Amino acid sequence: MKPFSFVRARTVEEATAAHAGRPGSRYLGGGTNLVDLMKLGVEQPQTLIAVDDLPLDSVDELPDGSLRVGATVSNSGLATHPLVRDRYPVLAQALLAGASGQLRNMATTGGNLLQRTRCPYFQDTAKPCNKREPGSGCGARDGVHRDHAVLGHSAQCIATHPSDLAVALAALDARVELRGAAGPRSLPVTEFHRLPGDRPDRDTEIEHGELITGVLLPPTAAGLPSAYRKARDRASYAFALASVAVVLDVRDAVVHDARIAFGGLAHRPWRALRAEQELVGGPATDDAFRRAVDAELAAALPLRDNAFKVPLARNLACDVLRRLAGAPAS
């Protein structure tokens, strides 16, 4: 048993002050990832700060049509919220594709974004892992890496981010709201998670003491056709080999707006900006979708055993785009 202190925060200010003032502290929401990592010995916090009692458990519509999702809203509650199901179906679909019903009841919005990779080398303290122990090496590069990254990886780390929710949020241009000692700030979801580079131990841009207080869903994507698709080894309770979230605006057979994000391919949700640029202003045809997605995936650098992810992601994305546009298969 590893001893640790426990603090139950009643306000955001109390939580952030406790975290900032205690080295080795971690926020505890639903605990669906952190507690597992503590059992494995990967995480050994000196202090746990419980945030499940904070007043961050609501979904609120703002005057401009945005939705603010509190950080402690459960994944189940968010997936079934009427405004989310009606305006942002891609988000509801992504949430329901993750984990199990029991875990979704416990997992929180903020915790989902902060969950750590399921790379087996990261989770096994007997194996080398630069993310867990900087400088120890990346065991996955020459080891078992079928599930690992094909985009944005580095010599230091080839892990993938496991969140389904984050992929949908990236396609929706959502923002993450933070609160720390310096006050509130927000970041686009696409900038919140980091690529590994030479610091794979840093998953996000969050600073010590900062707390995720919510996620802001912009009105620009509300009501547009959207969908999430996920390929995995079994039908449920499995992380993505590849996934895609798409928001698409097609009028008169022309693509007016396209937002595409891939999951399971990189260290963070991979926003497909090249593909989007290729699509906007062009025809909503199967050939155009294929060319755009191929242009994006041309940057892929697969390893020995995971090259299959590239055609898998291509087929997923093209199928979702075609279905949302109502375009015939060619």
C-alpha positions in Angstrom: 0.0 0.0 0.0 1.4 3.4 -1.0 0.3 6.0 1.5 -1.2 9.3 0.2 -3.1 12.3 1.5 -6.8 12.9 0.5 -8.5 16.2 0.1 -12.1 16.7 -0.8 -12.5 20.1 -2.5 -15.7 22.0 -2.2 -14.9 24.9 -4.5 -12.8 25.3 -7.7 -10.5 27.7 -5.8 -10.0 25.2 -3.0 -9.1 22.5 -5.4 -6.6 24.5 -7.5 -4.9 25.9 -4.3 -4.6 22.4 -2.8 -3.1 21.1 -6.1 -0.7 24.0 -6.6 0.6 23.8 -3.0 1.2 20.0 -2.9 3.9 18.4 -5.0 2.9 15.1 -6.5 -0.9 15.8 -6.3 -3.5 14.5 -8.7 -7.2 15.5 -9.2 -9.6 12.6 -8.7 -12.9 12.6 -10.6 -14.5 9.3 -11.5 -11.1 7.5 -11.1 -11.7 5.2 -14.0 -8.1 5.7 -15.3 -6.1 7.1 -12.4 -7.1 4.4 -9.9 -6.1 1.7 -12.4 -2.7 3.4 -12.9 -2.2 3.6 -9.1 -2.9 -0.1 -8.8 -0.3 -0.8 -11.5 2.3 1.4 -9.8 2.5 3.8 -12.8 1.0 6.7 -10.8 2.0 7.2 -7.2 0.4 10.5 -6.1 1.3 11.9 -2.8 -2.1 13.7 -2.6 -5.5 13.0 -4.2 -7.8 15.9 -4.5 -11.4 14.8 -5.1 -13.3 17.1 -7.4 -16.5 15.2 -7.8 -18.4 17.5 -5.4 -17.5 20.7 -7.4 -20.4 22.5 -9.1 -19.2 21.5 -12.5 -21.9 18.9 -13.3 -24.2 20.7 -15.7 -24.7 21.3 -19.4 -25.7 24.9 -20.0 -26.8 26.7 -23.1 -25.2 30.1 -23.5 -26.8 33.1 -25.2 -24.8 32.7 -28.4 -26.0 29.1 -28.8 -22.8 27.5 -27.4 -23.0 24.7 -24.9 -20.8 24.6 -21.8 -20.2 21.2 -20.5 -19.0 21.0 -16.9 -15.9 19.0 -16.2 -17.7 16.5 -13.9 -20.5 15.7 -16.2 -20.5 12.0 -16.7 -19.9 10.4 -20.1 -23.3 8.8 -19.8 -25.0 12.0 -18.9 -23.4 13.9 -21.8 -24.1 11.2 -24.3 -27.8 11.2 -23.5 -28.3 14.9 -23.0 -31.1 16.1 -25.4 -29.2 19.1 -26.7 -26.1 17.1 -27.4 -28.0 14.3 -29.2 -29.9 16.9 -31.3 -27.1 19.4 -32.1 -23.9 17.3 -31.9 -24.6 13.7 -32.7 -21.0 13.0 -33.4 -20.3 13.7 -29.7 -23.0 11.4 -28.5 -21.9 8.6 -30.8 -18.2 8.9 -29.8 -19.1 8.7 -26.1 -21.3 5.6 -26.5 -18.5 3.9 -28.5 -16.2 4.1 -25.5 -15.8 1.8 -22.5 -18.8 0.1 -21.0 -22.1 1.5 -19.5 -20.8 1.1 -16.0 -17.6 3.0 -16.8 -19.4 5.7 -18.7 -21.6 6.3 -15.6 -18.4 7.0 -13.6 -16.1 8.7 -16.1 -16.2 12.4 -16.3 -15.7 14.9 -19.2 -12.5 16.4 -17.7 -11.1 13.0 -16.8 -11.7 11.6 -20.2 -9.5 14.3 -21.7 -6.8 13.6 -19.2 -6.7 9.8 -19.5 -3.3 8.4 -20.4 -2.3 6.0 -23.1 -3.1 2.3 -22.9 0.3 1.4 -24.3 1.4 -1.9 -22.5 4.9 -0.6 -22.1 3.6 2.5 -20.3 1.4 0.4 -18.0 4.2 -2.2 -17.1 6.7 -0.6 -14.8 9.2 -3.5 -15.7 9.4 -2.3 -19.3 11.2 0.8 -20.7 8.9 3.8 -21.5 10.0 7.4 -22.0 6.5 8.5 -21.2 6.6 6.9 -17.8 10.3 7.3 -17.1 12.0 9.8 -19.4 15.3 8.5 -20.9 14.5 4.8 -20.4 13.7 4.2 -24.0 10.6 3.2 -26.0 10.0 -0.5 -25.8 7.2 -0.5 -28.3 9.3 0.7 -31.2 11.0 -2.7 -31.7 8.4 -4.6 -29.7 4.7 -4.9 -29.9 3.3 -1.9 -31.7 0.3 -3.1 -33.7 -2.0 -0.6 -31.9 0.4 2.3 -32.0 0.8 5.6 -33.8 1.3 6.1 -37.6 1.1 10.0 -37.5 3.0 12.5 -35.4 5.1 10.1 -33.5 8.8 10.6 -32.6 11.8 8.5 -31.7 10.9 8.9 -28.1 7.3 7.7 -28.2 4.8 6.0 -30.5 1.8 5.8 -28.1 -1.7 6.8 -29.1 -4.3 8.8 -27.2 -7.2 6.6 -26.2 -10.1 9.0 -25.9 -13.1 8.8 -28.2 -14.6 12.0 -26.8 -11.5 14.0 -27.6 -11.7 13.0 -31.3 -15.2 14.3 -31.6 -14.4 17.5 -29.7 -11.5 18.1 -32.1 -13.8 17.9 -35.1 -16.3 20.2 -33.4 -13.6 22.9 -32.7 -14.4 22.7 -29.0 -12.4 24.5 -26.4 -11.1 23.3 -23.0 -11.7 25.7 -20.1 -9.1 25.8 -17.4 -8.7 27.4 -14.0 -5.5 27.8 -12.0 -3.7 30.3 -9.8 -3.3 32.7 -12.7 -7.0 32.7 -13.3 -9.2 31.2 -16.1 -8.0 30.5 -19.6 -9.1 28.3 -22.5 -7.4 26.3 -25.3 -8.7 24.7 -28.5 -9.0 21.0 -28.0 -6.6 20.6 -30.9 -3.9 22.4 -29.0 -4.6 20.9 -25.6 -3.0 17.5 -26.2 0.7 17.4 -27.3 2.6 15.4 -29.8 5.4 13.5 -28.1 8.5 15.2 -29.6 11.3 14.8 -27.0 8.9 15.3 -24.0 6.4 12.3 -24.3 6.0 12.5 -20.5 3.9 15.6 -21.0 0.5 14.6 -22.4 -1.2 18.0 -22.4 -0.5 21.8 -22.1 -2.2 21.9 -18.7 0.0 23.6 -16.0 0.6 22.3 -12.5 -2.4 23.4 -10.3 -4.7 23.9 -13.3 -8.1 22.2 -13.3 -10.3 21.5 -16.3 -13.6 23.3 -15.4 -15.5 22.6 -18.6 -15.6 22.2 -22.4 -17.2 24.8 -24.7 -19.1 23.5 -27.8 -19.4 26.3 -30.4 -22.6 27.0 -32.2 -21.0 26.9 -35.6 -21.2 23.1 -35.8 -24.6 22.8 -34.1 -27.1 21.0 -36.3 -24.7 20.1 -39.1 -24.6 16.5 -40.2 -21.9 14.7 -38.2 -20.9 11.1 -37.3 -18.3 9.1 -35.5 -17.0 5.7 -36.6 -14.6 3.4 -34.7 -12.8 0.3 -35.8 -11.6 -2.0 -33.0 -10.8 -5.7 -32.3 -14.1 -6.4 -30.7 -17.5 -4.9 -30.7 -17.4 -3.2 -27.3 -15.1 -2.2 -24.5 -12.0 -1.8 -26.8 -9.9 1.1 -27.8 -9.8 2.3 -31.3 -7.4 0.8 -33.9 -8.6 3.8 -35.9 -11.6 6.1 -35.6 -12.9 9.2 -37.3 -15.2 12.1 -36.4 -16.6 14.2 -39.2 -18.7 17.3 -39.4 -19.8 18.1 -42.9 -21.8 20.9 -44.6 -22.8 20.0 -48.1 -25.2 22.2 -50.2 -26.0 21.8 -53.8 -23.5 18.9 -54.0 -20.6 21.3 -53.0 -18.7 21.0 -49.7 -19.1 24.3 -47.8 -17.4 23.1 -44.6 -15.6 19.9 -43.5 -14.1 19.1 -40.2 -12.3 15.7 -39.8 -10.4 14.3 -36.9 -8.8 10.9 -36.5 -8.4 8.8 -33.4 -6.1 5.8 -32.8 -3.5 7.1 -35.2 -1.5 9.6 -33.1 -0.4 10.8 -29.7 -3.4 13.2 -29.8 -6.6 13.5 -31.8 -5.4 14.2 -35.3 -7.2 17.1 -37.0 -7.1 16.4 -40.7 -6.5 20.0 -41.9 -5.0 19.0 -45.2 -8.0 16.9 -46.1 -10.4 19.7 -45.1 -8.6 22.2 -47.3 -8.8 19.8 -50.2 -12.6 19.3 -49.7 -13.9 22.8 -49.0 -15.3 24.4 -52.2 -15.1 21.2 -54.2 -17.6 18.5 -55.2 -19.1 16.2 -52.6 -18.1 13.0 -54.5 -16.6 9.7 -53.5 -13.5 10.5 -55.7 -13.0 13.9 -54.0 -13.3 12.3 -50.6 -10.7 9.7 -51.4 -8.2 12.2 -52.8 -8.6 14.5 -49.8 -8.1 11.7 -47.2 -5.2 10.2 -49.1 -3.5 13.7 -49.1 -3.9 13.7 -45.3 -2.6 10.2 -44.8 0.4 10.7 -47.1 2.2 12.0 -43.9 1.8 8.6 -42.2 4.9 6.8 -41.1 3.8 3.3 -40.1 6.1 0.9 -38.3 6.7 -2.8 -38.9 3.3 -4.1 -37.8 0.8 -1.2 -38.0 0.7 -0.2 -41.7 -2.8 -1.6 -41.9 -4.0 1.4 -40.0 -3.6 3.7 -43.0 -6.1 2.0 -45.3 -8.3 1.3 -42.3 -8.5 5.0 -41.5 -8.9 5.9 -45.1 -11.9 3.5 -45.6 -13.5 4.7 -42.3 -13.2 8.4 -43.3 -14.4 8.0 -46.8 -17.4 5.9 -45.8 -18.5 8.5 -43.2 -18.0 11.4 -45.6 -20.0 9.6 -48.3 -22.8 8.7 -46.0 -23.1 12.2 -44.6 -23.1 13.8 -48.1 -25.4 11.2 -49.5 -22.9 10.6 -52.3 -23.1 7.4 -54.3 -20.2 4.9 -54.0 -18.0 4.8 -57.1 
